[in-house]
Amino acid sequence: MRDFFRSLKWAINEKRPGGGNYSFPSNHTAGAFMGAELIRIHYGWGWAIPAYGLAAAVGTARVVHEWHWWWDVVAGAVLGIGCAHAGWKVTGLILAPTVDPLSGGLCCSLVYRF
């Protein structure tokens, strides 16, 4: 997932509200919401509600501390939930688009976990 988001950040290259580059989407928010959704899939809403609350707190902190715009956080949440479902459907097989930092070329890695 990290390489997918890194590729999006390089391709979009949005400025951060507090300065710097590569704001869109929020990796931290995506990871938090992906974890919350995986908890929901595995254990149900009883465990997922606190996890989603923590994920929302992560996203809120990213905006309050001016590391991301609100739309970066919303996109990160949506993409994180989508990645949780994609990973759940294709357990063990990961397709990771990446950007080569030296040449800037687009690459793709296919990894099988066992």
N, C-alpha and C positions, 0 to 999 in steps of 0.2 A: 504494500500500500504506500509505503514511504516514497518509493521511486515514482509511482503514479502521480502523487501529489507534487513531488519535486519537478516532474515534467510539466505539470500544469502551471506551477509557479514560474518556471523559466519561460514558458510560452506566453503567459499573460503579463508577467512582470509589472504588477500593480504596485504603486508606492504605498508604504505604510503611513498611517496617520501621524505617528510620532517620528517619522523619518526612516529611511531605508527602503529596500526593494522587496519584491516577492511576497506580497501580502496575501494574495488570493490563491487558493482557499486556505483556511486555517487548519493546519495539520493537527494541532493539539485538540481542537474541537472535533475534528473527524475521528481521531483515535478514541476520544471519550465517548462519543455517540456510537461508534462501532462496538466498543466494549459493552455499553448499555444495551444495545440491540442484541448482541450475542447472549447476554445474560437473560434477556427477555425470551429469546428463542429456546434456550436451554432450561430455564427455571420458571418462566412465567412472569406475570406482571407484579406479583408480590415482591420479588427481588428486584425487578427492573425499575420500579418507581423510584427507589432511592438512587439507583445507578443513573437514571435519567436526570434526577435532581442534581447530582454531582456533575454530570456532563453539561447541564445548563449553567452551572456555576463556573465551570471551566470556560465556556463560551463567553459568559458575561464578563469574567475577569480579563479575557483577551481584548474586549472592547473598552472596558473601563480604564485599563492601563495603556490604551492607545497602541496596542500591538497589531490590531486588526480593525477594519471597518465592520459594521454589523452584517453586511452582505457576505463578507468573507466567512464569518462564523456560521451564518445560515447555510451557505454552500457547503462548508465543511461538515455540518451536521447531516445534511441530506446525502452527501457523498459517503460519509462514514456509515450511515444506515444502509445505503446501497451496497457498499463494499462488504458489509457483514452478510447480507443476503447472497451476494455473488460468491463469497468465500464459502458460505454454508452449502451452496449448491454444488460447488466444484471442490469439495474437500480434498486437500492434498495436492491439487494442481493450481499453480499460481502463474498468471501471465502478467508480467510487470513491464509496462512501457517506461523507458528511461531516456535521459538526455546525456550524451557523452560530454563531460565537462571540458574536455580538451578541444574537440572538433565542433561541438554543438549539434552533432548529428543525432537523429532519433534512433533509438535502439529498442529491442524487445527481448526480454528474458523469459524463458519458460522453465519453471522450477517444479519438481515433484517432491513433496515431503513424504517421508515414510518412516 
